[in-house]
Amino acid sequence: MSEGDNGRGQGSVRSAALWAAGSQYCLFALQFATSVIISRFFLRPEEIGLFSVALAAAMIVAIIRDLGLTRYIGRHPTADEDTVRHCTVIAVLFSFVIGAVILALAQPAAHFYGEPRLFGILALIAGSYVLAPWSIVPLALLSRRLDFRATFTIEGAAALANSACSLILAMLGFSAESLAWAMIAQAAMRAVVAQAWRPTPFSFNVRLSRLREIAAFGSGSALLYLSGGVSLRMPDLIVGRMRGMEAAGLFSRGVALAGQLHNLVAGAVSSIYYPAFARLRDEGRDLGPYYERVVAAHGAIVWPAMVLLAVLSQPVILLLYGEGWSEAAPLLAWVALAECCFVALPLHMDLPILTGRLRQLLWFNLADTVLAVATLAAGAALGLEAAAASRIAWGLGWFAIYAGWMKRIVGFHWPTMIRIYLRSAGLAGITALPALFAISVWKTPATLGFGGLVVASASSGIAWLLAVFALRHPARDDLVSMASHALEPLLHRFRPRTA
């Protein structure tokens, strides 16, 4: 399959979105079920917290593990074999640097938190990143071609390996270490299947000048992703240090559940935005109207989902994880509401990179990181729930930091954006009404149970569907088009055949 990477369009963007969405839902179901089983039956909050702190410490460094290669390949005019060969060499060499840095941090981290087990967990995580480069370049090439059928095969195999390993080892009593071993199993499987699908053999037949050129692009974005990694991963580190490992586990579970739902409803389609906007840029199109459609799609899907999750946070936590995790419910509610802020300006990192504003983006991202750390530290000093609530303050500040700059980059119109926000807020409110009735009039959050949760969620889903049309939400036509395209094969099967 090595030939043909020069092409940019194996199928329409719409078909790619459907494949990406389908794969995202399957992977979500597997990963979600695994996390629920492990948290409910095998690992306590403090054990989850221990792994979360270790992973957070590693990810601050490992967030730059591909050194910008995915975006370099995505924006390259041809992505020819010479480019692939040089990118593979950089990926392999850099992975050893990342692994060595994580290993060097292991002992200081264990000492800082007073948890000797952090050393072994971080050492295992470091080993998983050494395997990462063998999948980075193949996945970048397949995503460039919008071949999400192939990426689903790769990621599905990797997710199965992770789930099987973590469940088996957790049952055998490996505690938090079972999750670290599962990362190694996942990275190994992803590498094997990716290389089978799109081989990228390692070769020293490279030119130093070309390596420097690719590395220069990656190093330009390395500080950016390092800064982003701090803001994303610092919560576990701060909460773990200030409130202990049990608090870190509860906080991590709330953040993870909100993030998983976000990825479920929007993450799959988001994966095609970068190559799609790259096409629009190459064609000289005005990005503003297309960006407004992306904002509308997030507002129509993510906002109602997050508000509904916030309303049903307690019954969701009790049903999934049991009474031992009940303190995570208010944390989940705050984090879910904060997610609405962060999707109000999507692609805030992708589009500046695509339009050549990497240096400016770095300064904006540094300001964002300082705000994230400051608000979280202030909240954590007051308590665990205040730490979760601080994410809303961060989200509002984040929007203020990026709003004007994104307008200058994309060229959207504020009157249109405000209409989108208002209708999305109305849509979210209407969606949540049946759930609010269910937990305040019909039953209580503690007594809603599985049947009540299903009824409340289904009723809210019907309310959402009706409100999309009643409010004439700007994303209505796109949602109808996507649904029609998804149902076309089924409808075609039942159409009467003509002579």
C-alpha positions in Angstrom: 0.0 0.0 0.0 3.0 2.3 -0.2 2.1 3.7 -3.5 -0.7 6.2 -3.7 0.2 8.2 -0.5 0.5 11.2 -2.8 -3.3 11.3 -3.2 -5.4 13.2 -0.7 -8.8 11.8 -1.3 -9.7 8.1 -0.9 -13.4 8.8 -0.7 -15.3 11.8 0.4 -14.9 13.7 3.7 -18.4 12.6 4.6 -17.5 9.0 4.2 -14.3 9.5 6.2 -16.3 11.1 8.9 -18.7 8.2 9.1 -15.9 5.7 9.2 -14.1 7.7 11.9 -17.3 8.0 13.9 -18.0 4.3 13.7 -14.5 3.3 14.8 -14.6 5.9 17.6 -17.8 4.4 19.0 -16.5 0.9 18.9 -13.2 1.8 20.5 -15.0 3.9 23.1 -17.3 1.1 24.0 -14.4 -1.3 24.6 -12.3 1.2 26.5 -15.2 2.4 28.6 -16.3 -1.1 29.5 -12.8 -2.0 30.5 -12.4 1.1 32.7 -15.8 0.5 34.4 -15.0 -3.2 35.2 -11.5 -2.4 36.5 -12.7 0.6 38.7 -15.8 -1.2 40.0 -14.3 -4.7 40.8 -10.5 -4.5 41.0 -8.8 -1.2 41.6 -9.6 1.3 44.4 -9.5 5.1 43.9 -6.0 5.4 45.4 -4.7 2.8 43.0 -6.3 4.6 40.0 -4.8 7.8 41.4 -1.3 6.3 41.6 -1.4 5.3 37.9 -3.0 8.6 37.0 -0.2 10.6 38.6 2.5 8.4 36.9 0.8 8.7 33.5 0.4 12.5 34.0 4.1 12.9 34.8 5.1 10.8 31.7 2.6 12.5 29.4 4.0 16.0 30.1 7.1 14.8 28.3 5.5 12.3 25.9 3.0 14.7 24.6 5.7 15.6 22.0 6.5 12.0 21.2 5.9 12.4 17.5 7.8 15.7 17.2 5.1 17.1 15.0 5.5 14.4 12.4 1.8 13.7 12.0 1.1 17.3 11.0 4.3 17.5 8.9 3.1 14.5 6.9 -0.4 15.8 6.8 0.6 19.1 5.2 3.4 17.8 3.0 2.5 18.2 -0.7 3.4 14.6 -1.6 4.5 12.6 1.4 6.8 10.6 -0.9 9.0 7.6 0.2 12.0 9.9 0.9 9.9 11.9 3.3 8.5 8.8 5.0 12.0 7.4 5.4 13.3 10.5 7.1 10.3 10.8 9.3 10.6 7.2 10.5 14.3 7.8 11.5 13.4 10.9 13.5 10.5 9.1 15.2 12.6 6.1 16.2 15.5 8.2 17.5 13.2 10.7 19.4 11.3 7.9 21.0 14.5 6.7 22.8 15.0 10.3 24.0 11.4 10.4 25.4 11.8 7.0 27.1 15.1 8.0 28.7 13.7 11.3 30.0 10.7 9.5 31.5 12.9 6.9 33.1 15.1 9.7 34.6 12.1 11.3 36.1 10.9 8.1 37.7 13.0 8.2 40.9 12.5 12.0 41.6 8.7 11.6 41.1 8.6 8.6 43.5 10.5 10.7 46.1 8.4 13.8 45.6 5.1 12.0 46.2 6.4 9.6 48.8 5.2 6.6 46.6 8.1 4.1 45.8 5.8 2.3 43.4 5.8 5.3 41.0 9.3 4.3 39.9 8.3 0.9 38.5 5.1 2.3 36.9 7.0 5.1 35.2 9.6 2.6 34.0 6.9 0.5 32.3 5.3 3.6 30.8 8.8 4.6 29.4 9.0 1.2 27.7 5.7 1.7 26.0 6.9 4.9 24.4 9.9 3.3 22.9 7.5 1.2 20.8 5.4 4.2 19.7 7.4 5.3 16.5 6.5 2.2 14.6 2.9 3.3 14.4 3.2 7.1 14.3 4.2 7.4 10.6 1.9 4.7 9.2 -1.1 6.2 11.0 -0.2 9.7 9.8 0.0 8.4 6.2 -3.4 6.7 6.5 -5.0 9.7 8.1 -3.6 11.9 5.3 -5.5 9.7 2.8 -8.6 9.8 5.0 -8.4 6.0 5.2 -10.1 5.6 8.5 -11.0 2.0 7.8 -7.3 1.2 8.1 -6.8 3.3 11.2 -9.8 1.6 12.8 -8.2 -1.8 12.3 -5.0 -0.6 13.8 -6.5 1.2 16.8 -9.0 -1.6 17.4 -6.3 -4.3 17.6 -4.3 -2.0 20.0 -7.4 -1.3 22.2 -8.2 -5.1 22.4 -4.6 -5.8 23.6 -4.8 -3.0 26.2 -8.2 -4.2 27.6 -7.2 -7.9 27.7 -3.9 -7.2 29.4 -5.3 -4.7 32.0 -8.2 -6.9 32.9 -6.2 -10.1 33.2 -3.4 -8.5 35.3 -5.9 -6.6 37.5 -7.7 -9.8 38.2 -4.4 -11.4 39.2 -3.7 -8.6 41.7 -1.1 -6.5 39.8 -2.9 -3.4 41.1 -1.9 -0.1 39.3 0.9 -1.8 37.5 -1.6 -3.7 35.4 -2.5 -0.5 33.6 1.1 0.3 32.9 1.7 -3.2 31.4 -1.4 -2.7 29.3 0.2 0.4 27.8 3.1 -1.8 26.6 0.8 -4.4 25.2 -1.2 -1.7 23.4 1.9 0.0 21.9 3.3 -3.3 20.7 0.1 -4.4 19.0 -0.4 -1.0 17.4 3.1 -1.1 16.0 2.8 -4.6 14.6 -0.6 -4.0 12.9 0.4 -0.5 11.6 3.6 -1.9 10.0 1.6 -4.7 8.5 -0.9 -2.3 7.0 1.6 0.4 5.8 5.3 -0.7 6.2 7.7 2.1 7.0 11.1 0.3 7.3 13.9 1.9 9.2 16.9 2.9 7.1 20.0 5.0 7.6 19.9 6.1 4.0 19.0 9.6 5.0 20.4 13.1 4.5 21.3 15.2 7.5 20.0 18.4 5.9 16.5 16.8 5.4 16.5 15.5 9.0 17.3 19.0 10.2 14.5 20.4 8.1 11.9 18.0 9.5 13.2 18.3 13.0 13.0 22.1 12.8 9.3 21.9 12.1 8.9 19.5 15.0 11.0 21.5 17.4 8.9 24.5 16.6 5.8 22.7 17.7 7.5 20.8 20.6 7.3 23.7 23.0 3.7 24.2 22.0 2.7 20.6 22.8 4.8 20.6 25.9 2.9 23.6 27.1 -0.4 22.0 26.2 0.7 18.8 28.0 1.3 20.8 31.2 -2.2 22.2 31.2 -3.8 18.9 30.4 -1.8 16.7 32.8 -1.0 19.1 35.6 -4.4 18.5 37.4 -3.6 14.9 38.4 -0.1 16.0 39.6 -1.4 19.0 41.6 -4.4 17.2 43.1 -2.2 14.1 43.9 0.3 16.3 45.7 -2.1 18.6 47.5 -5.0 16.1 48.2 -3.4 12.6 48.0 -3.7 9.6 45.7 -7.3 8.9 46.5 -8.4 12.4 45.6 -6.3 12.1 42.4 -8.1 8.9 41.5 -11.5 10.5 42.1 -10.6 13.6 40.1 -9.0 11.6 37.3 -12.2 9.4 37.0 -14.4 12.5 36.7 -12.2 14.1 34.1 -11.8 10.9 32.1 -15.5 10.2 32.0 -16.3 13.7 30.7 -13.4 13.4 28.2 -14.6 10.0 27.0 -18.1 11.3 26.3 -16.7 14.3 24.5 -14.6 12.0 22.3 -17.5 9.8 21.7 -19.8 12.5 20.4 -17.3 14.6 18.6 -13.8 13.2 18.7 -14.2 10.9 15.7 -15.4 13.7 13.4 -12.8 16.0 14.8 -10.0 13.7 13.5 -10.9 14.6 9.9 -10.9 18.4 10.4 -7.2 19.0 9.9 -6.9 17.3 6.5 -10.2 18.8 5.5 -9.1 22.3 6.3 -5.8 21.6 4.6 -7.7 20.9 1.4 -9.7 24.1 1.8 -6.5 26.1 2.3 -4.9 24.5 -0.8 -8.0 25.4 -2.8 -7.8 29.0 -1.6 -11.3 28.9 0.0 -12.5 31.3 2.7 -12.2 29.3 6.0 -14.7 31.4 7.9 -18.0 29.8 6.8 -16.6 26.3 7.2 -15.3 27.1 10.7 -18.7 28.4 11.7 -20.2 25.0 10.6 -17.7 23.2 12.8 -18.6 25.4 15.7 -22.3 24.7 15.1 -21.7 20.9 15.0 -19.9 21.0 18.3 -22.6 23.2 19.8 -25.3 20.9 18.6 -23.7 17.7 19.8 -21.2 18.4 22.6 -23.0 21.1 24.6 -26.2 19.0 25.1 -24.2 15.9 25.9 -22.1 17.7 28.5 -25.0 19.4 30.2 -26.9 16.1 30.3 -23.9 14.4 31.8 -23.6 17.1 34.5 -27.3 16.7 35.4 -27.1 12.9 35.6 -23.6 12.8 37.1 -24.5 11.1 40.4 -26.7 8.3 39.0 -24.1 7.7 36.3 -21.2 7.4 38.8 -23.2 5.2 41.1 -24.3 2.9 38.3 -20.9 2.6 36.7 -18.5 2.5 39.5 -20.5 1.9 42.7 -20.7 3.7 46.1 -17.0 3.7 46.5 -16.7 6.3 43.8 -19.7 8.5 44.8 -17.5 11.5 45.6 -16.5 11.7 42.0 -20.1 12.7 41.0 -19.8 16.5 41.7 -16.4 16.5 40.2 -17.8 15.0 37.0 -20.6 17.6 36.9 -18.1 20.6 37.1 -15.7 19.1 34.5 -18.5 18.3 32.1 -19.8 21.9 32.2 -16.3 23.2 31.6 -16.0 21.1 28.4 -18.6 23.4 26.8 -16.1 26.3 27.0 -13.3 24.3 25.4 -15.4 23.3 22.3 -16.7 26.8 21.7 -13.5 27.5 19.7 -12.5 24.2 18.1 -9.2 23.7 16.2 -7.6 26.4 18.3 -4.2 24.7 17.8 -4.7 23.0 14.4 -5.7 26.1 12.3 -2.9 28.4 13.6 -0.4 25.6 12.7 -2.0 25.1 9.3 -1.8 28.9 8.5 1.8 29.3 9.7 1.3 31.0 13.0 3.2 28.6 15.2 5.2 31.1 17.1 2.2 33.2 18.0 0.3 30.1 19.0 3.1 29.3 21.5 2.7 32.6 23.3 -1.1 32.1 23.5 -0.7 28.6 24.7 1.8 29.6 27.4 -0.7 32.1 28.7 -3.4 29.4 28.7 -1.1 27.1 30.6 -0.3 29.6 33.3 -4.0 30.3 33.7 -4.8 26.5 33.9 -2.2 25.9 36.6 -3.0 29.0 38.6 -6.8 28.3 38.7 -6.3 24.7 39.6 -3.8 25.3 42.4 -6.2 27.9 43.9 -9.1 25.5 43.7 -7.2 22.6 45.1 -6.1 24.6 48.0 -9.8 25.0 48.9 -10.8 21.4 48.3 -11.4 18.7 45.8 -14.7 20.0 44.5 -13.3 23.5 44.2 -10.4 22.1 42.1 -13.0 20.6 39.7 -15.0 23.9 39.7 -11.9 25.8 38.9 -12.0 24.2 35.4 -14.9 26.5 34.5 -12.9 29.5 35.5 -10.1 28.2 33.3 -12.5 27.5 30.4 -13.9 31.0 30.5 -10.4 32.5 30.6 -9.3 30.1 27.8 -12.1 31.4 25.6 -11.1 35.0 26.3 -7.5 34.3 25.4 -8.2 32.7 22.0 -11.4 34.3 20.8 -10.1 37.5 19.1 -7.1 35.7 17.7 -9.0 32.9 16.1 -11.3 35.4 14.5 -8.3 37.1 12.8 -7.0 33.7 11.6 -10.2 32.2 10.4 -12.3 35.2 9.5 -15.6 34.1 11.1 -18.3 36.6 11.9 -19.2 37.3 15.6 -23.0 37.8 14.9 -23.1 34.3 13.4 -21.1 32.8 16.2 -23.3 34.4 18.8 -26.4 33.0 17.2 -24.8 29.6 17.1 -23.9 29.9 20.8 -27.4 31.0 21.8 -29.1 28.3 19.9 -26.7 25.7 21.2 -27.3 26.8 24.8 -31.0 26.6 24.2 -30.7 23.2 22.7 -28.6 22.0 25.7 -31.2 23.4 28.1 -34.1 21.7 26.4 -32.2 18.4 26.2 -31.6 18.5 30.0 -35.2 19.2 31.0 -36.4 15.5 31.0 -33.3 14.5 33.0 -33.9 17.3 35.5 -37.5 16.2 35.9 -36.4 12.6 36.4 -34.0 13.3 39.3 -36.0 16.1 41.0 -39.7 15.1 40.6 -39.9 11.5 39.5 -37.1 10.1 41.6 -33.8 11.2 43.3 -30.3 10.9 41.8 -29.5 8.1 44.3 -32.7 6.1 43.5 -32.8 6.6 39.7 -31.1 3.3 38.9 -30.4 1.7 35.6 -34.0 1.8 34.3 -34.6 5.3 35.3 -31.3 6.4 33.8 -32.3 4.8 30.5 -35.7 6.5 30.5 -34.2 9.9 31.4 -31.5 9.6 28.7 -33.9 8.4 26.1 -36.3 11.2 26.9 -33.6 13.8 26.7 -32.5 12.3 23.4 -36.0 12.8 22.0 -36.1 16.3 23.4 -32.7 17.0 21.7 -34.0 15.8 18.3 -37.1 17.8 18.5 -35.3 20.9 19.6 -32.8 20.7 16.8 -35.6 21.3 14.4 -37.7 23.6 16.6 -34.8 25.9 17.2 -33.6 25.7 13.6 -30.2 25.0 14.9 -27.4 26.0 12.3 -26.1 22.4 12.3 -29.5 20.9 11.4 -28.8 20.5 7.7 -25.4 18.9 8.3 -26.8 16.5 10.9 -29.6 15.5 8.5 -27.1 15.0 5.7 -24.8 12.9 7.8 -27.7 10.7 9.0 -29.0 10.3 5.4 -25.5 9.3 4.2 -25.2 6.8 7.1 -28.6 5.2 6.4 -28.3 5.2 2.7 -27.0 1.6 2.4 -29.9 0.3 4.6 -32.5 2.3 2.7 -31.0 1.1 -0.6 -31.5 -2.5 0.4 -35.2 -2.0 1.0 -35.9 0.0 -2.1 -38.0 -1.8 -4.7 -36.0 -2.8 -7.7 -37.0 -1.4 -11.0 -36.8 -3.3 -14.3 
